[in-house]
Amino acid sequence: MGKVVATITTSVDGYVTGPHAGPDAGLGIGGERLHYWVFGGPWSYAEEPSGEPDPVDKTVLDNAMARLGAVVCGRNTYDSAGAWGGSNPWDRPLFVVTRRPDDQPDADKGFTFVDGFRAAFDRAREAAGDRDVCVMGGAETIRQALSAGIVDELVLTVAPLLLGEGTRLFEGFEQDIELERTDVVVSPWATHLSYRLVR
């Protein structure tokens, strides 16, 4: 059985989006900077990102993909990403946590809408087999995974910026969780911090 890895990018001051995140600005106003590491530098909502990640960041992405069996994300992430252009960006099953499971316009494009986090996770775990399940966010979905006690590894990618407002990763999260750092990878665009959850 693979691991359950919760992963998300945050600013230094703990925001996973800038203000006013939505379909026209998936990471919020100014939030593009959170994902400079994915595209190897600046990009904007006005143009489709076309850059390649720095070799260090590419290794991080490649290592995660090599173990990946299934993905879980929240409906806000799905909507804010514009449904990734209407097509699952991974060649793995993607389960979208939603309160509206019947509102599934992209059933034939690799998305499966599931009512509630636990049900989505259970389906992802089954689909992943002996590979990893990635819980990719947004913030609420990451918090639900941590609260459920099913996360083996938490990967926080810290982008070198202060957003000042937006969506906080741990807003209202009060559960006591002990972490053991297992890896730190630094690139020109981000610091990737890996933690094992101590049971």
N, C-alpha and C positions, 0 to 999 in steps of 0.2 A: 504494500500500500504506500502510495506517495504521501508527500507532506501537504499541509494546507498552508499556503503562503499568502499573507495579506500584504499588499504592496501599494504605495501611493507616493506621490511627490508633494512636498510641502515647502513653503517658504521658511526662512529662518525664524520668523515670528509665528509660525504654526498655521498658516492658511493654505488650504488646498485649492482654493479659487480666489480670484480677486472679486470685487463687488459686481453685482448684476450678471452673474453667470446665467447662461441660457443658450438656446439654439444659435443665436447670432454671435455669441461670445462664450464658447463652451467653458473656458477657464476663467471667465469674468474679465472685467476691464483691467488690462495690464497683466493678466494671468498667462498670456502666451510665454512669458519669461520662465514660468515653471517648467516648461517642456523644451527649452532651448537644448537641453541635453539629448533629447530624442532626435532632434533634427540637426544637430551639430552647429547651432547658432540661431541668430534671430530669424523669426518668421512672424507672420501676422494673419489675422482672420481674413483679410482681404484677398489673400492668395493662398492656394493650396501649398502646404509645406513640401519642399522638394529636396532639402538638404539631407546629408547622411550623418549619422552620429559619429562622434569622435571614437577612435579605436577602443578606448577604455570603456566608454558607454556601450559601444556595440558588443563588447565581450559580455557585459552585464546582461544586455538584452538577449544575446544568443544563448547564454547559460540558462536563463529563465525559460526560454522557448524550448530548449532541449529536454527539459523535464515536464513541460506543460501538458496536462491532459484535458483540462476543462477550465472555464472562466466563469466567475460570478460577478455581476456588476449591478448597481442600483438603477432604477428607472430614471432618476435625475441625470445620472452619468450618460445613459443611453440617449436621453433627449438632448442634453447639452452638447453631446458629440454629434448631433444631427444624424443619429443612427449610423454614424460612420459612412455616410453617403448611401445608406440603405443596404449595406453588405457587411457581414461579419468580418472584421479585419484579421482575425486569427483563423487558422485552419484547424480549430478545435471547437467543440461545442461551447456556446456562450449562453448562459442563463441569466435573464434579467429579472431582478426582484421588483415586483410591482403589486399595487393594490388593485390593479385593473388587468387581470390576466387575459380577459377576453379581447382587450384592445391590443391585438397583436398584428400590426400591418405587415410585418416582415417575417412571417413564419417560414417562408420558403427561402429566406436569405441567410439562414444560419443562426437566427435568434429564437430562443424559447422563453416566453414570458411565464413566470411562476409566481403564484400568490404567496408571499412571505419568504423571509430569508431562509429559514430552516428547510423549507421544502425545496427551494432553489439549490441550497447547498447539498442536500441529500441526492438530488438528481445529478448535480455536478460530480459528486463523489463516485456515484455509480458509473457515470460516463467516463471518468478519468481512469478507472481501473487502477493499475499500479503506478500511475503517473501523478504529478502534483495537481492540486486544485488551486487556482489563483483567485483570491478575492481582491478585486482591483479598485474598489471604491464605487461611489464617492465616500465621503466622510461617514455618513450614517451607516452605510453597509459595512465599512471597516469596524465601526463601533459595535454593530450587531454581531459580527464574527468574533470579536474579542470577548464580548459579553457572554457569548454562547460557549466559550471555552474550547473552541475547535481549532484555533490557530496554533500551528507549530512554529512558524517563523514570521516575523514582522520585518518588512523591508521598507525603510523610510529613505526616500531620495530627497535630499535637502538642496534646494536651489538657492544660489547666493543672492537673495533679494529679500526685502521687507515690503510686504503688501499693505499692511496697516489695517485692512478690512477685507471682508469676504466671508468665506466659509472656513471656520476653524475645524481642524481635524478632531480635536478632543473636547469640543464644546459640550458641557454637561455630562461628561464621562467621569464617573466617580468610582469605578471598580478598581481595586488594588491589584495590579498585575506586576509581577517581577520579571525583568528582562535580563538576559545575558548577551552582551554583544559578541557576535561571532565573526564579523568581518567589517572592514571599512575599505571602500574603494573610492578614490578621488580622481575626478577628471577636471578638465578646464571649466565644465559647465555645472557640475553637481558633486555632491558627496553622497555615496550610497552606503547606508548603514543597515546592517543585517543583525537582527536580534533573535535569539531563541527564547521562547516563552518557558519560564521555569514553572513546572507543575508542582 
